[in-house]
Amino acid sequence: MVIGLGVHKRSVYGTVMEDNGTIIVQRDMENNIEIVNGFLFNYNTFAFILKTISICSSF
């Protein structure tokens, strides 16, 4: 099982999938540690992938 999190300024998009790529659940959440922990709490054994997003802006 693999869990991927796309972390953004205001939201976190979580995907849980089997090793073969079958998606179990996808969820768009508020970027709040308690909410994200609640999502992850359901899965006690997993490989963790964190997708980082670079945001470029001009000032």
C-alpha positions in Angstrom: 0.0 0.0 0.0 1.2 3.5 -0.9 -0.1 6.8 0.3 0.7 10.0 -1.6 0.1 13.5 -0.3 0.1 16.6 -2.5 0.6 19.4 0.0 -0.5 22.9 -1.0 -0.8 26.1 1.0 -4.5 25.7 1.8 -5.2 22.0 1.0 -3.7 18.5 1.0 -4.8 16.0 -1.6 -4.3 12.4 -0.4 -4.4 9.2 -2.4 -4.2 5.7 -1.1 -3.4 2.9 -3.5 -2.5 -0.7 -3.7 1.1 -1.6 -4.9 -0.4 -2.5 -8.3 -1.7 1.0 -8.7 -5.4 0.4 -7.9 -6.7 3.5 -6.1 -8.5 2.8 -2.8 -9.4 6.3 -1.9 -8.7 9.9 -2.9 -9.5 12.9 -0.7 -9.1 16.7 -0.8 -8.6 18.0 2.7 -8.0 21.3 4.5 -4.3 21.8 5.2 -4.7 21.0 8.9 -2.5 18.6 10.8 -5.5 17.1 12.7 -7.4 16.4 9.5 -4.4 14.9 7.7 -3.6 12.8 10.8 -7.2 11.5 10.8 -6.9 10.5 7.2 -3.5 8.7 7.7 -4.7 7.1 11.0 -6.7 4.5 9.0 -3.5 3.1 7.4 -0.9 1.9 9.8 1.6 0.2 7.4 2.5 2.0 4.2 5.3 3.5 2.1 5.0 7.2 2.2 5.5 9.5 -0.8 5.4 13.2 -0.4 4.9 15.2 -3.6 6.2 18.7 -3.3 4.9 21.5 -5.3 7.1 24.5 -6.2 5.2 27.8 -6.4 6.9 30.5 -8.3 5.7 34.1 -8.1 7.1 37.4 -9.2 7.1 40.3 -6.8 
